């Protein structure tokens, strides 16, 4: 036991360490930024006259959560705009849009988002609903999955979108029977309007980042991987905000930045990515990852599937979704990125996109050998059984977003009918991936869904939303995870994906003191009550950042 007193001692257990050497303890001592002792009563010997002592009083101490796929700056900015998140009805959206427009009479554009497709027939809102509320200014509101935008007629006019406007190659303009655009723009079509938005200033981006960081710390998140650093889909590149806060010390979280791969270009952009990696790795920021979006989402028919979607009558259509990058080119790009030491972070939602991403990882392995780049595939909504075992074989991490694996209107009304029963049974196969030996990391994709890891863990364990009505059936219950495994995915698993596992993700001597105190021990209660757990305190490097 070290002789010098600790700066911080948390005692009165329980402590869930995630360390294989000692899985449970009751006391942890911290000196400076690092844990110096983990154990029981003997750790209290390190309490000195200036030691801060936190009496856990039976509350659970765990490693800090790490979000392996999140968009904090965009989420933080949207919190300050016309925020529609958390509501699921048209009337609620009408009230919020009207109130926001009245509070901001001088702004040129009404922007924001977070609306749920379930609030509209077929998931498709229309321009006239917004025209009634804001007839004199353009409105641009992204949906909660950020794969489409709801706009009003003034916005369509500004962009020159009419019956003669062709669909872009990477998107779709929703139209009425007469061919007239209805006000819903899918995927790349949203850029036709979004490109006209006033760019966000550096100060606005910094404010969004700090707003998000405060929220994430309050939810126990101490590190994350930002899944999109770059300019895409009308998002202003948040890299400058990260650099500014990393330089002046306001960035308290540990952040891995995933540099956006411009799918309209090829390997010529790698030199730029290398320069951005060098410039963007300082302080608590490391821009060591490249993000490749291989497909869209199932709800709007753009997730890439191995066989076509069904229509509302259960008949096969001619649409199998979009692979944004041709498979052969994807293999070339990933192989070269891997050779330069980049981790590749894939958006792969449909079974064809998952297979194409795994094929690209396999190509990189064949050419470069087994490197420690730790590629990971995010979302994994539909995974063909033949591809489950390939995650372990290739060393590709399964980056899951558990909150989506539950019955709710977007799943039951806008997804299952168009996938069909056989393919729907392949959704979010967390249990199958675990049993096949895959490494699991977890994330939220906030602002697409809640950034609260506890809510995600609840669904991973129960396959039911925390606020679901009594009697709601579990969604594919055979794919449940146990609480320990789900917690590990949000801590040690995401630390592995973030290349932070040598110092974080577990509570052990020598590791950084990134710690979270929960208000209870969820292991001691029924699984159905996991979602009621709240974060009481959060520490990053031994410094309290929440509570």
C-alpha positions, 0 to 999 in steps of 0.5 A: 500500500503506498504511504502518501495520503490519497487526494480522493477516497471513495468508500462504503462500496460497492465498487464494480471494477470491470477488472478481471483481477478484482471484480468487486471492491468497496473502496478506491483511492485516487492520487492526482489523476490516477487510481492508486488503490482498490480494495476494502478497509485497508484502502482507508489507510490512505485517508489523510487530513486533506483527503476528500472522502466520498461516502458511497453509502451503498451507491455503486461506483463504476468506471466512467461510461464511454460513448462509442458513437455520438454527435455532441456538438450537433446535439448541443447546438440543436438544444439551443435551436428549435428542439423537437426531441422528446416529443412524438406528436404533431400537436407538440411539434406545432406548439414548439415551432410556433413558440420558437418562431415567436421568440425569435422574430428576427432570425432568417431561418427556423432550424433545429429538429429531433422529430419522430417519424411516428408522428406522421402518416408513413413517417412523412410530414408535409410543408403545409403543416409548417406553412401554417406556423411560419409562412414568412421564413424558411424552415428546416427541421431534421428528423431524429435520425438525421437522415431526412429534413422537414421543410416548409414551402418557403424553403422549397422556393429558396432552393428552387425545388419543384416538379422538375427537380431531379432526385440526387443520386444519394437521396430522394425528394418525397412527392405527391401523386402530381409530382409536386414536392411535399416538404420531406427530403430524404438523405442527400436531398436534404442538402438541396435546402440545407446548403443554404443555411447560414453557417454556424460560427465558431462561438456557436459551435463551442457553445454547443460542445460545452452544452453537450459536455455538461449534459454528457458528464451529468449522465456519467459519460467521461469519454466519447468518439465523435462520429463525424468531424467534417462537413456533411449534410449541412453540418458545420465541421466541429473540429475547430470547437474541439481544438479551441476547448482542448487548447484552453482546458475546457474540454474535460472529456476524452475525445476520439474524433472520427474524420469524415470520409467524403464519399464523392472523392477517393484516396486522394483525400487521405493526405488531407486526413493525415494532416488533420490527424496530426493537427487534431491530436492534442490535449484530450482530443485525438483525431485518429479515426475515419468515419465511412457511412456505407448506407442510410436507415431502414425507415426511409428505405435507404439502409442497404439490404441483401434483398429488396424491401417490401411495400405496405402490402408485403410485396417485394419492391425494386428498392434494396437501399443505397450503398454509398460507396461501391464495394470494390472501392470501399475495400481499396479505401479501407485497405489504404486507411488501415495501412496508414494506421487509421481506425475505420468507423463504419455506419453499417445498418443493413445486412448488405452494408454490414457485409460490405464493411466486413469484406473491406476489413477482410481485404485490409487484413489480407493486404496489411496483416492483423494490425491494431487499428480496431475497425468497428461497425456501428448500428448493425440493425440487420446482420445476416447470420453468415456474418455474425462470426466474422466480427471475431474472425476479423477483429471488428468491434460491434458498436451497438446502439441498444436503445433502438432494440425495442418495440416502439412505433418507428420499429413496429409501423415503419420498419418491421412491415417493410423488412418482413418477418424473416429479416425483422428477426435478424435485428440488433443481434447483440446476444448472437454477436456476444456468443460468437465472440465479438467485442461489443462497444456501445453508443447512443448516436445522440441526438438521434436518441437519448445520450443516457447510457443507463437507458441504453443498458436497460434496453440491452438487458430487457429489450423493452424501453424503460417507459414502455407500458406494462405488458409490452413484449420484449423485442427478440428477447433471445438477443438480451444481454446480462447487466454485467455484459451491457455495462462492460460494453459501455465502459471497457468495450467502448474504451477498447474501441477508443484505444483508451483501454490501457488507462480507462474502462476499468477501475484498477491501480495505475488507471485514470480515475474516470469514475461514476457514482450511481444513485443505487446498485442496479445489480441488487434490484430487478432488471425491470428497474435498471432504467430508474438508476441515475448518476450522482457524481462523475469524475474525470482524472480524479476531478469532479465534473458533475455532482 
